[in-house]
Structures are given as structure tokens and as C-alpha cells.
């Protein structure tokens, strides 16, 4: 047998496609099931003995290669030559079954070798429906990180076998495989994929993009892990059953834009602030550009609160009311209604509009104008902060502003400054929905506060930010009323901030163009300040040393003065000079007498 055929002669192992296939059959074949097991594109029939011994089924192999089928027959198994690309493949398979009951099917690493696999998939869907059987298929994942990282750098290396087998005609990702199966009337019942961090495409081993420890590779792996979870999936191994076919072409129609609506405004509410909700919707009704939809998500609302929200929606003018969708959500924490709104959104951009904030009449217009030149980036306007309080007007609850709007937030966005503190209230910026649908970004519902700050950092890192130098939004700062600022203690805010900082530090972080200038300036100022501090510290140390020396000298003088002022004890001590003076005078007088 030639080496060209032997390259597919692999043993059954618990951690390869064969082992995972047998595990799925064990899960989904009823105990004591009788009938035929059909192995499409069987090759050497690696699972034949296992199918017979473990499940008691009659094994039938089907393939186009006589050489491999001879090896199957030599082991005493039934095998048939059949071209799986034949449009009449379904009828041929029924002839193979010859009226016998079909219990299960395996189609392992065969689909990708077919120029047109639609016929065999459709036949498989029909057979599973007719016999209420289960099928297992395995298909290599062409979007494995090893393939994607090197393809990004312009390299695409076919190999003798593996993910980029030179004989592969169709290449599949997770989504494209699911679409192909749905068109054929096949439903994914269960999965048991083969996961391999280093695939056969992991070469050369010293490639910087393939190394798990380089900054370049680490950043791309982090982005990919959020966008799609199958970066390390080597082979999709799925259990299938029959389902109604979903008509559609075998390809994706390209479209210029992801939505016909510019902006999806997501408004989360609990229905407990009806007056604020009315004012927020009034702001939207007055927009000069009406190219938006409104998604109001009622989070954990009681029946009375829900009716209140529905009544407020019904009060809106028809032009706005027909663009409002109301969705109830009874699960999750603070971020759950935002994530649900994003799932339902149809706009190219998404805005998070809390039901107690306000916007100017040109709020949508300014964002729409900016999209024409800066589509794909975050669009950020100037958000003003205004203090407000709940009041009563003619016996009804109302809102009273207690201060003028203040420009407290930076007019120009800097991601390095945002690493320290959030300078962008949610009402002041909108983001491309693609960040969620294509990059997998979500608001973290496990965070009790600051979830918008974390999302903003991730979104700004990937898309960049365009500033709009106009104040178009008012972020209300409530006096004497519960808000997220008062509902959560300072320690909880600090804990969430530390968690976000930990996540940022755990992976490479991408800075936009020009941001290093800010870093250089800040670092230069920091070094200058540190140098001044060092000089001041040295001067203070010298002064402290001088002060200590002076204190020591003062202490000595004080002790000496204290001794001098202290009263003498016992007989007076006469100094030596005074004691010697009379004797010296007597001697001088005696000497004078002798000379005289």
C-alpha cells in the first residue's frame, strides 16, 4: 500500500477524533440498539471493531478508494464503493442498506475532501429522518489559531495531511459548517471537539506569531478568544440528528453595512422612575435626525411597573412609538439588560441611554455626521454633568435641576488617562455593534459597578475614538436619591476598579496612534517631579542633620549651664593658682632680703 494512503491510517485513541466519536455514540445511542452502522468515507474503517464490540451493530463501510476498502474487507467487514459527490448518492446508500434499519452513521474527515458535499449531506439528513438515527461527523477547523496567525502574515502552507491537507477541496469554520449542516436538514445535537493548542500547522516553532509568550501573539490570542471560542479547536466532532432544512445558498452574500438603521438606543429601566423615562423619550422624540430605533429593556419589573412603562410608550407620538421595542428581562445583574438590548439591536451603532439622563436635539445628528468619515470608531461627544433632585409639582413627582451643567469631563479622549479613571459617562459615546457581533465584547454582568468603564477601555483599544467637540448630553448627578453611586459602598467601587486593573495587566494592551506622545509627556513630567522630590529630600536630610547637630550642641551647653548653676556640696574647693600665690610671694620677699 502506498504512503499516500497510509497517511490516513491512524489508530483509535481516547483523545483523537475516533475516541471522541465513540464517546458521542455512547451518549446518544439507546442501549440495546440494533441495526446497521454506516461509515461514510470510511478509509481503513478504524472504528469498525469498536462499533461492533461496544454497540453490537453491523458495520458497513463506504468509500471511493478500492485500496482502502480492500483492507476493510480483509478484516471481515462489509464495504462498498460509492462516490459521495454523486447527486444520486441518497438512492445508492439506500441500496447499500437494502431494507436494513439504520442505527447510526459516522462521517469522519470526509466532507472537506469533496468538491461538492451538499448531496451527501442532504442524503444523510434524509436517512437520519427516515430511521431516526444519529450521526457523528468530524471536520478540520481551518480557523485554528496556528493557521490564522500565519495567514495574517501572508503565509499559507498546504501539507501532506492535517488542517491544510493538499487534498482538501472545502475548508470549514465553525459557522460555515453549521450553515452547511442546517441547509441539509441536520441539527447539531452534541459536540466533543478535538482541542489542540499546537496543531500540525505550528511550524516553525520559533515563529514569533506562533509562540504563546510573545506580545504580538498574546494580543491576537486575547482578541480571538473573545471573538470566537474555537481558536484551539483542531477538529469539530459533532453528533447530528435530523431537522427541517433551512434553505439558503452555500455562500454568504456580502453586504456593505451590518444594518439599515444608524443607531440602536438601548434604555434599561426598572419602571420605578416614570417621570425620568418620559423626559428621556421626549428628548428622543425631538431629535433632528430620526435614523434610530429604541430598545427599552425592563429589568426585573413588577406587573405594575411594566404597565407603567407600556403606558409611557403608548403616550409617545406615532413616529417614535413605531420605532420602540419593549423587552422584559427577569435574569442577570446590572449589565444583563444592556447585553440583551445589544442582541436585539439592528443598528450599525449602539448607544446606552439610562432612563434618567438627557440629550440635546442634535445628539443623534452629531453622531451620524461623524460616522460618515469615522465609521467603525467610537464616537464621543462632550457630556455635561448636572446636579438634579426629585421634587413635587402640583402634587405630582417632578425633576428639578439644582445646578447649571458643568463641563467636568475631558473634552478630548485619552485612553491612558482613562486607565486611571473614567472620563466618559455612557450617555456621551456610541460604539459600533460590530464590536459585539464580530469581536465578542460584552458588558460583564458579574461586575456590580464600573462595567461601562471596562467595556469602554476594550472598545476604545480595538476601534479608537473620534471626539466631537460639542456638548450634546447631560449626565444627571442625583441629590438625595438612590443611584448606583449611592447604592454601592466606596469599597465595592474600589474593589471593582482593582479587578479591572488586574484584567488589563494580564494581557498586552494596544495604544492608538499619538497616545505614546501623552505617555512621553506624562513620564517626562513624572521624572522631573521625581528629580525635584529627590533634591528636596536631600536638602531636607541635610537640614535634619544640621538640626540634629545643633540640638546636640544645645544639649551640651544646657547640661554645662545646669552644672554651673547647681549649689556646691561640702567645703569650698580653692583653685590651685590661688593656693600657690602666697607661697610664691613669701619666697620672693625672702630672696630680696638676702640680696639686701
C-alpha positions as CSV (number, residue, x, y, z in Angstrom):
1,X,0.0,0.0,0.0
2,X,1.4,3.4,-0.9
3,X,2.4,6.0,1.6
4,X,-0.2,8.4,0.1
5,X,-2.9,6.1,1.6
6,X,-1.0,5.3,4.8
7,X,-1.0,8.9,5.8
8,X,-4.7,8.5,6.9
9,X,-4.1,5.2,8.7
10,X,-4.3,6.4,12.3
11,X,-5.1,4.4,15.4
12,X,-8.1,4.9,17.6
13,X,-7.1,6.9,20.7
14,X,-9.3,8.3,23.5
15,X,-8.2,11.9,22.7
16,X,-8.5,11.9,18.9
17,X,-11.5,12.1,16.6
18,X,-12.1,8.4,16.8
19,X,-12.2,8.3,20.6
20,X,-14.5,11.4,20.7
21,X,-16.7,9.8,18.1
22,X,-17.2,6.7,20.2
23,X,-17.9,8.8,23.3
24,X,-20.7,10.7,21.4
25,X,-22.2,7.4,20.2
26,X,-22.1,6.1,23.7
27,X,-24.1,9.2,24.8
28,X,-26.7,9.1,22.1
29,X,-27.3,5.5,21.0
30,X,-30.0,3.9,23.0
31,X,-28.9,0.8,25.0
32,X,-29.5,-2.4,23.0
33,X,-29.9,-0.6,19.7
34,X,-29.8,-3.0,16.7
35,X,-29.2,-2.3,13.1
36,X,-26.5,-1.1,10.7
37,X,-23.8,1.4,11.4
38,X,-22.9,3.2,8.1
39,X,-19.4,4.6,7.9
40,X,-19.2,7.2,5.1
41,X,-15.7,7.9,3.7
42,X,-14.6,5.1,5.9
43,X,-11.0,4.8,4.7
44,X,-9.4,1.9,6.6
45,X,-12.5,1.5,8.8
46,X,-10.7,2.4,12.0
47,X,-13.9,2.3,14.1
48,X,-15.3,-0.9,12.7
49,X,-14.2,-3.2,15.6
50,X,-15.2,-0.7,18.2
51,X,-18.6,-0.3,16.7
52,X,-19.2,-4.0,16.7
53,X,-17.7,-4.7,20.1
54,X,-19.2,-1.8,22.0
55,X,-22.6,-1.3,20.4
56,X,-23.3,-4.7,18.7
57,X,-24.1,-3.0,15.4
58,X,-23.4,-4.4,11.9
59,X,-20.6,-2.3,10.4
60,X,-20.8,-1.2,6.7
61,X,-18.1,0.9,5.2
62,X,-18.5,3.2,2.2
63,X,-15.7,4.9,0.3
64,X,-14.5,5.7,-3.2
65,X,-11.0,4.2,-2.7
66,X,-10.8,0.4,-3.5
67,X,-7.4,0.0,-1.9
68,X,-8.7,1.1,1.5
69,X,-11.9,-0.9,1.1
70,X,-9.9,-4.0,0.4
71,X,-8.2,-3.5,3.8
72,X,-11.7,-3.3,5.4
73,X,-12.9,-6.4,3.7
74,X,-9.8,-8.3,4.6
75,X,-10.8,-7.9,8.3
76,X,-14.2,-9.4,7.5
77,X,-16.3,-6.3,7.3
78,X,-18.9,-5.3,4.7
79,X,-17.7,-2.5,2.4
80,X,-19.0,-0.8,-0.8
81,X,-17.5,1.6,-3.4
82,X,-19.5,4.7,-3.7
83,X,-18.9,8.3,-4.9
84,X,-20.3,10.6,-2.3
85,X,-20.4,13.5,-4.7
86,X,-22.9,11.7,-7.0
87,X,-26.2,13.6,-7.0
88,X,-28.0,10.3,-6.6
89,X,-25.9,9.3,-3.5
90,X,-29.1,9.0,-1.4
91,X,-30.5,6.3,-3.6
92,X,-27.2,4.4,-3.7
93,X,-27.0,4.4,0.1
94,X,-30.5,3.0,0.4
95,X,-29.4,0.2,-2.0
96,X,-26.5,-0.5,0.4
97,X,-28.8,-0.7,3.3
98,X,-31.1,-2.9,1.3
99,X,-34.0,-2.5,3.7
100,X,-32.0,-2.9,6.9
101,X,-32.6,-0.5,9.8
102,X,-30.0,2.3,10.1
103,X,-28.9,2.9,13.7
104,X,-26.0,5.3,13.3
105,X,-23.7,6.9,10.9
106,X,-20.1,8.2,11.0
107,X,-18.7,10.7,8.5
108,X,-15.2,11.4,9.8
109,X,-12.8,13.8,8.0
110,X,-14.5,13.2,4.6
111,X,-16.6,16.2,3.9
112,X,-13.6,18.5,3.3
113,X,-12.3,16.2,0.6
114,X,-15.4,16.6,-1.5
115,X,-15.7,19.2,-4.2
116,X,-19.4,19.3,-3.5
117,X,-20.6,17.9,-0.3
118,X,-24.2,19.1,-0.5
119,X,-25.5,15.9,-2.0
120,X,-24.2,13.6,0.7
121,X,-25.2,15.9,3.5
122,X,-28.8,16.1,2.1
123,X,-28.8,12.3,1.8
124,X,-27.6,12.0,5.3
125,X,-30.3,14.3,6.6
126,X,-33.0,12.3,4.8
127,X,-31.7,9.0,6.1
128,X,-31.5,10.2,9.7
129,X,-35.1,11.4,9.4
130,X,-36.3,8.1,7.9
131,X,-34.6,5.9,10.5
132,X,-34.5,8.3,13.5
133,X,-30.8,7.6,13.6
134,X,-27.9,9.6,14.9
135,X,-24.7,10.6,13.0
136,X,-21.3,11.7,14.1
137,X,-19.2,13.9,11.8
138,X,-15.7,15.3,12.2
139,X,-14.3,18.2,10.1
140,X,-10.9,20.0,10.4
141,X,-11.1,23.6,11.6
142,X,-9.4,25.9,9.1
143,X,-9.7,28.9,11.6
144,X,-7.3,27.3,14.2
145,X,-5.0,30.0,15.6
146,X,-1.9,28.4,14.0
147,X,-3.5,28.8,10.6
148,X,-4.9,32.3,11.3
149,X,-1.8,33.8,12.8
150,X,0.5,32.8,10.0
151,X,-2.2,33.7,7.3
152,X,-2.3,37.1,8.8
153,X,1.4,37.5,8.0
154,X,0.8,36.2,4.4
155,X,1.7,32.5,4.8
156,X,-0.5,29.7,3.7
157,X,1.3,26.3,3.7
158,X,-0.5,23.2,2.4
159,X,0.8,20.0,3.9
160,X,0.5,16.3,3.0
161,X,-2.1,15.8,5.8
162,X,-3.6,17.9,8.6
163,X,-5.5,21.1,8.7
164,X,-4.4,22.3,5.3
165,X,-4.2,18.9,3.6
166,X,-3.4,19.3,0.0
167,X,-6.3,17.2,-1.0
168,X,-8.9,19.3,0.9
169,X,-11.5,20.9,-1.5
170,X,-13.7,22.7,1.0
171,X,-12.4,24.5,4.2
172,X,-14.8,25.0,7.1
173,X,-15.1,27.2,10.1
174,X,-17.5,26.7,13.0
175,X,-20.2,28.9,11.5
176,X,-19.8,27.8,7.9
177,X,-20.0,24.1,8.9
178,X,-23.2,24.8,10.9
179,X,-24.7,26.6,7.9
180,X,-23.9,23.7,5.6
181,X,-25.5,21.2,8.0
182,X,-28.6,23.3,8.5
183,X,-29.2,23.6,4.7
184,X,-29.1,19.8,4.6
185,X,-31.6,19.3,7.4
186,X,-29.0,18.3,10.1
187,X,-29.1,19.6,13.6
188,X,-26.1,19.7,16.0
189,X,-27.2,17.5,18.9
190,X,-23.9,17.5,20.9
191,X,-20.2,18.3,20.5
192,X,-17.0,16.8,21.6
193,X,-14.3,18.7,19.7
194,X,-10.6,17.8,19.5
195,X,-8.7,20.6,21.1
196,X,-5.0,21.1,20.3
197,X,-3.0,24.1,21.3
198,X,-0.3,23.3,18.9
199,X,-1.6,21.8,15.6
200,X,0.3,20.3,12.7
201,X,0.5,23.9,11.3
202,X,2.5,25.0,14.3
203,X,5.8,25.5,12.4
204,X,8.4,26.7,12.5
205,X,8.4,26.5,16.3
206,X,10.5,29.7,16.6
207,X,7.9,31.8,14.7
208,X,7.2,34.9,16.8
209,X,3.5,34.8,15.9
210,X,3.1,31.2,16.9
211,X,4.9,31.5,20.3
212,X,2.5,31.6,23.2
213,X,4.7,34.0,25.1
214,X,5.3,36.9,22.7
215,X,3.5,40.2,23.0
216,X,2.2,40.0,19.4
217,X,0.9,36.5,19.7
218,X,-0.6,37.2,23.2
219,X,-2.5,40.2,22.0
220,X,-4.0,38.4,19.0
221,X,-4.9,35.4,21.0
222,X,-6.7,37.6,23.6
223,X,-8.7,39.3,20.8
224,X,-9.6,36.0,19.2
225,X,-10.6,34.3,22.4
226,X,-13.3,37.0,22.9
227,X,-14.4,37.0,19.3
228,X,-14.8,33.2,18.9
229,X,-14.0,30.3,21.2
230,X,-12.6,27.8,18.7
231,X,-9.1,29.1,18.2
232,X,-7.6,25.9,19.6
233,X,-10.2,23.5,18.1
234,X,-8.4,21.2,15.7
235,X,-11.4,19.1,14.6
236,X,-15.1,19.7,15.1
237,X,-16.6,16.4,16.3
238,X,-20.4,16.7,16.4
239,X,-23.4,14.5,17.0
240,X,-26.2,15.1,14.5
241,X,-29.9,14.3,14.1
242,X,-32.5,15.3,11.6
243,X,-34.2,18.7,11.5
244,X,-36.1,20.7,8.9
245,X,-33.8,22.0,6.2
246,X,-33.0,25.8,6.3
247,X,-33.0,27.0,2.6
248,X,-30.2,29.2,1.6
249,X,-27.1,29.4,-0.7
250,X,-23.8,27.6,0.1
251,X,-22.2,31.0,0.4
252,X,-22.7,34.3,2.3
253,X,-24.0,37.3,0.4
254,X,-21.7,40.3,1.0
255,X,-23.3,43.4,2.3
256,X,-21.9,46.9,2.6
257,X,-23.4,47.6,6.1
258,X,-24.4,45.4,9.0
259,X,-27.7,47.3,9.5
260,X,-30.1,49.7,7.8
261,X,-30.6,51.7,10.9
262,X,-27.8,54.0,12.1
263,X,-28.3,53.9,15.8
264,X,-29.9,51.5,18.3
265,X,-30.6,53.3,21.5
266,X,-30.7,50.8,24.4
267,X,-32.6,52.1,27.5
268,X,-32.6,49.9,30.6
269,X,-35.3,50.6,33.2
270,X,-37.0,49.1,36.2
271,X,-40.1,51.2,35.7
272,X,-39.7,53.0,39.0
273,X,-38.9,56.4,37.6
274,X,-41.7,57.1,35.2
275,X,-41.1,60.9,35.0
276,X,-37.4,60.5,34.1
277,X,-38.4,57.9,31.5
278,X,-40.9,60.4,30.0
279,X,-38.3,63.1,29.8
280,X,-35.7,60.7,28.2
281,X,-38.2,59.7,25.5
282,X,-39.2,63.3,24.9
283,X,-35.5,64.0,24.2
284,X,-35.5,61.2,21.5
285,X,-38.8,62.4,20.0
286,X,-37.2,65.8,19.5
287,X,-34.1,64.6,17.7
288,X,-33.3,66.5,14.4
289,X,-32.2,63.2,12.9
290,X,-34.6,60.2,13.4
291,X,-32.4,57.4,12.0
292,X,-32.5,55.4,15.2
293,X,-34.5,52.7,17.0
294,X,-35.2,52.4,20.7
295,X,-34.9,49.2,22.7
296,X,-36.4,49.5,26.2
297,X,-35.4,46.6,28.4
298,X,-37.5,46.3,31.5
299,X,-35.2,44.6,34.1
300,X,-36.9,42.7,36.9
301,X,-40.0,44.8,36.6
302,X,-43.1,44.0,38.6
303,X,-46.5,43.9,36.9
304,X,-47.4,47.5,37.9
305,X,-44.0,48.8,36.8
306,X,-44.3,47.0,33.5
307,X,-47.7,48.5,32.9
308,X,-46.3,52.0,33.7
309,X,-43.6,51.6,31.1
310,X,-46.0,50.3,28.5
311,X,-48.3,53.2,29.2
312,X,-45.4,55.7,28.7
313,X,-44.5,54.1,25.4
314,X,-48.2,54.3,24.3
315,X,-48.1,58.0,25.0
316,X,-45.3,58.7,22.6
317,X,-46.0,60.2,19.1
318,X,-46.5,57.6,16.4
319,X,-43.3,58.5,14.6
320,X,-41.3,57.5,17.8
321,X,-43.7,54.8,19.1
322,X,-43.4,52.6,16.0
323,X,-39.6,52.5,16.5
324,X,-39.7,51.4,20.1
325,X,-39.5,47.8,21.2
326,X,-40.1,46.8,24.7
327,X,-38.4,43.6,26.1
328,X,-38.8,42.2,29.7
329,X,-35.8,40.5,31.3
330,X,-36.0,38.8,34.7
331,X,-32.5,37.5,35.0
332,X,-29.0,38.8,35.4
333,X,-27.5,41.9,37.2
334,X,-26.9,45.4,36.0
335,X,-25.4,44.6,32.6
336,X,-27.9,41.9,31.6
337,X,-30.4,44.3,30.1
338,X,-27.7,46.1,28.1
339,X,-26.4,42.8,26.7
340,X,-29.9,41.7,25.8
341,X,-30.5,45.0,24.1
342,X,-27.4,44.5,22.0
343,X,-28.6,41.1,21.0
344,X,-31.8,42.6,19.7
345,X,-30.2,45.7,18.1
346,X,-30.3,46.2,14.3
347,X,-28.3,49.5,14.2
348,X,-24.8,49.9,13.0
349,X,-24.0,51.8,16.2
350,X,-25.3,51.3,19.8
351,X,-25.9,53.9,22.4
352,X,-26.6,53.2,26.1
353,X,-29.1,55.7,27.3
354,X,-30.0,55.4,31.0
355,X,-33.6,56.4,31.7
356,X,-32.6,59.3,34.0
357,X,-30.3,61.1,31.6
358,X,-31.0,63.8,29.0
359,X,-29.7,64.6,25.5
360,X,-29.9,67.7,23.2
361,X,-31.9,67.8,20.0
362,X,-28.8,67.2,17.8
363,X,-27.4,64.3,19.8
364,X,-28.1,61.7,17.1
365,X,-27.2,64.1,14.3
366,X,-23.7,64.8,15.7
367,X,-23.0,61.1,15.9
368,X,-24.5,60.4,12.4
369,X,-22.4,63.1,10.9
370,X,-19.2,61.8,12.5
371,X,-19.9,58.2,11.2
372,X,-19.6,59.4,7.6
373,X,-15.9,60.0,8.0
374,X,-15.1,57.9,11.0
375,X,-17.3,54.9,10.7
376,X,-16.0,51.9,12.8
377,X,-14.6,54.1,15.5
378,X,-16.2,55.0,18.8
379,X,-17.9,58.4,18.5
380,X,-17.7,60.6,21.7
381,X,-19.3,63.9,22.4
382,X,-18.9,66.3,25.3
383,X,-21.1,65.1,28.2
384,X,-22.0,67.7,30.8
385,X,-22.8,66.8,34.4
386,X,-25.8,68.4,36.1
387,X,-27.0,68.0,39.7
388,X,-30.7,67.1,40.0
389,X,-33.2,66.3,42.6
390,X,-36.7,64.8,42.8
391,X,-39.3,67.4,43.6
392,X,-43.1,67.6,43.7
393,X,-45.0,69.9,41.3
394,X,-48.8,70.3,41.8
395,X,-48.8,67.1,43.8
396,X,-47.0,65.1,41.1
397,X,-43.4,63.9,41.2
398,X,-41.1,66.0,39.1
399,X,-37.4,66.7,38.4
400,X,-35.6,69.9,39.5
401,X,-32.1,70.8,38.4
402,X,-30.0,72.1,41.3
403,X,-27.0,73.3,39.3
404,X,-26.0,74.5,35.9
405,X,-24.5,71.9,33.5
406,X,-20.8,71.6,34.2
407,X,-18.0,70.5,31.9
408,X,-16.2,68.2,34.3
409,X,-15.1,65.5,31.9
410,X,-12.2,65.8,29.5
411,X,-13.3,67.1,26.1
412,X,-10.5,65.1,24.4
413,X,-10.4,61.3,24.9
414,X,-7.1,59.8,26.1
415,X,-7.0,56.1,26.7
416,X,-4.0,56.4,29.1
417,X,-5.9,58.9,31.2
418,X,-8.9,56.5,31.2
419,X,-6.7,53.8,32.5
420,X,-6.7,55.8,35.8
421,X,-10.3,57.0,35.9
422,X,-13.4,57.0,33.7
423,X,-13.9,60.4,32.0
424,X,-16.7,59.3,29.7
425,X,-20.3,58.8,31.0
426,X,-22.2,56.2,28.9
427,X,-24.6,58.8,27.5
428,X,-21.7,60.6,25.9
429,X,-20.5,58.0,23.4
430,X,-21.7,55.4,20.9
431,X,-19.9,52.3,19.7
432,X,-20.1,50.1,16.5
433,X,-22.3,47.0,17.1
434,X,-19.6,45.0,15.2
435,X,-17.5,45.1,18.4
436,X,-20.1,42.8,20.0
437,X,-21.1,40.7,17.0
438,X,-17.6,40.3,15.5
439,X,-15.3,40.8,18.4
440,X,-17.4,39.3,21.2
441,X,-17.3,42.2,23.5
442,X,-19.9,42.2,26.2
443,X,-20.7,44.1,29.4
444,X,-19.5,42.0,32.3
445,X,-22.6,41.1,34.3
446,X,-20.5,39.9,37.2
447,X,-19.4,43.5,37.9
448,X,-21.6,45.3,40.3
449,X,-20.2,48.7,39.2
450,X,-17.8,50.2,36.6
451,X,-18.9,47.7,33.9
452,X,-19.2,50.6,31.4
453,X,-15.6,51.7,32.1
454,X,-14.2,48.2,31.4
455,X,-16.3,48.0,28.1
456,X,-15.1,51.4,27.1
457,X,-11.5,50.6,27.5
458,X,-11.8,47.4,25.5
459,X,-13.8,49.1,22.8
460,X,-11.5,52.1,22.5
461,X,-8.5,49.9,22.4
462,X,-9.9,48.0,19.4
463,X,-11.7,50.7,17.5
464,X,-10.2,54.0,18.5
465,X,-12.2,57.1,19.4
466,X,-13.3,60.2,17.5
467,X,-14.1,63.2,19.6
468,X,-17.0,65.5,18.7
469,X,-16.3,69.0,20.2
470,X,-20.0,69.7,21.1
471,X,-21.9,69.2,24.4
472,X,-24.9,67.1,23.4
473,X,-25.6,65.0,26.5
474,X,-26.4,65.7,30.2
475,X,-25.3,63.1,32.8
476,X,-27.5,63.7,35.8
477,X,-25.9,63.6,39.3
478,X,-28.7,62.9,41.8
479,X,-29.0,64.6,45.2
480,X,-30.7,62.7,48.0
481,X,-31.9,59.9,45.8
482,X,-30.6,56.3,45.3
483,X,-28.3,55.8,42.3
484,X,-25.5,53.4,41.5
485,X,-23.2,55.9,43.2
486,X,-25.0,55.6,46.5
487,X,-26.3,52.0,46.3
488,X,-22.8,50.6,46.3
489,X,-20.3,51.5,49.1
490,X,-16.9,53.1,48.1
491,X,-15.1,49.8,49.0
492,X,-17.1,48.0,46.4
493,X,-16.3,50.6,43.7
494,X,-12.6,50.3,44.7
495,X,-12.7,46.5,44.5
496,X,-14.2,46.5,41.0
497,X,-11.6,49.1,39.8
498,X,-8.8,46.8,41.1
499,X,-10.3,43.9,39.3
500,X,-10.4,45.8,36.0
501,X,-6.8,46.9,36.5
502,X,-5.9,43.3,37.1
503,X,-7.5,42.2,33.9
504,X,-5.8,45.0,31.9
505,X,-2.4,44.0,33.4
506,X,-3.0,40.3,32.5
507,X,-2.6,40.8,28.7
508,X,-0.9,43.1,26.2
509,X,-2.7,46.4,25.7
510,X,-2.9,48.3,22.3
511,X,-2.4,52.1,22.3
512,X,-3.8,54.2,19.5
513,X,-1.6,56.4,17.3
514,X,-0.4,59.5,19.2
515,X,-1.1,58.1,22.6
516,X,2.6,57.5,23.2
517,X,3.1,61.3,23.0
518,X,0.9,61.6,26.0
519,X,2.8,58.9,27.8
520,X,6.1,60.5,27.0
521,X,4.9,63.9,28.3
522,X,3.5,62.3,31.4
523,X,6.6,60.3,32.0
524,X,8.8,63.3,31.4
525,X,6.8,65.3,33.9
526,X,6.9,62.5,36.3
527,X,10.7,62.1,36.1
528,X,11.1,65.9,36.5
529,X,8.9,65.8,39.6
530,X,10.7,62.8,41.0
531,X,14.1,64.6,40.5
532,X,12.7,67.6,42.3
533,X,11.4,65.4,45.1
534,X,14.8,63.7,45.3
535,X,16.6,67.1,45.5
536,X,14.1,68.3,48.1
537,X,14.6,65.1,50.1
538,X,18.4,65.5,50.0
539,X,18.0,69.1,51.2
540,X,15.6,68.1,53.9
541,X,18.0,65.4,55.0
542,X,20.9,68.0,55.3
543,X,18.7,70.3,57.2
544,X,17.6,67.5,59.5
545,X,21.3,66.5,60.1
546,X,22.1,70.2,60.8
547,X,19.2,70.4,63.2
548,X,20.3,67.2,64.9
549,X,23.8,68.6,65.4
550,X,22.5,71.9,66.7
551,X,20.2,70.1,69.1
552,X,23.2,68.0,70.3
553,X,25.3,71.2,70.9
554,X,22.4,72.9,72.6
555,X,22.0,69.9,74.9
556,X,25.7,70.0,75.8
557,X,25.5,73.7,76.7
558,X,22.4,73.2,78.7
559,X,24.0,70.5,80.7
560,X,27.1,72.6,81.4
561,X,24.9,75.6,82.4
562,X,23.0,73.3,84.7
563,X,26.1,72.1,86.4
564,X,27.4,75.7,86.9
565,X,24.1,76.8,88.4
566,X,23.9,73.9,90.8
567,X,24.7,74.6,94.6
568,X,28.2,73.4,95.8
569,X,28.3,70.5,98.2
570,X,30.8,70.3,101.1
571,X,33.9,72.7,101.7
572,X,34.7,75.1,99.0
573,X,37.3,74.0,96.6
574,X,40.1,76.6,96.2
575,X,41.8,76.7,92.7
576,X,45.4,75.7,92.6
577,X,46.6,79.1,91.5
578,X,45.1,80.8,94.4
579,X,46.6,78.2,96.8
580,X,50.1,78.7,95.3
581,X,50.1,82.6,95.3
582,X,51.0,83.3,99.0
583,X,53.9,80.9,99.0
584,X,55.3,82.5,95.8
585,X,55.2,85.9,97.4
586,X,57.0,84.7,100.6
587,X,59.8,83.2,98.6
588,X,60.2,86.4,96.6
589,X,60.4,88.5,99.8
590,X,63.0,86.2,101.3
591,X,65.1,86.4,98.2
592,X,65.0,90.2,98.3
593,X,66.1,90.3,102.0
594,X,69.1,88.1,101.2
595,X,70.3,90.2,98.4
596,X,69.9,93.4,100.5
